[in-house]
Amino acid sequence: MVIPDKNYFRIGEVSKILGVEPYVVRYWESEFRTVRPVRTRSDQRLYRKKDVEQLLTIKNLLYGEMFTIAGARKRLTDINRGKGNTPLDESGKLIDIKRKLREIKEVVS
């Protein structure tokens, strides 16, 4: 999915982008230290675009490549250190293509 061009996202927006429930986003935040949302004075989470990109990569590792949490954590560390291509590059393109095909299908139907 294409991430909207915004500076900050609330947890509801992030969960819609990822296609998971907000509690899953909060759990991943606790398990993966690379995701650190900014907290407002009212203690709301505001995720930056880089946080959303990390969460998309995490989702792909867990759901697409079937890594365990520990395996995904290690793979994410390797990706962030530059030891591997991010799976988000390929999966993000496929998600875009799938979304565009659905839009075309709706127009044609």
Secondary structure as UniProt FT lines:
FT   STRAND          8..10
FT   HELIX           11..18
FT   HELIX           22..31
FT   TURN            33..34
FT   STRAND          38..39
FT   TURN            41..42
FT   STRAND          45..48
FT   HELIX           49..59
FT   HELIX           60..64
FT   HELIX           69..80
FT   TURN            81..82
FT   HELIX           87..108
//
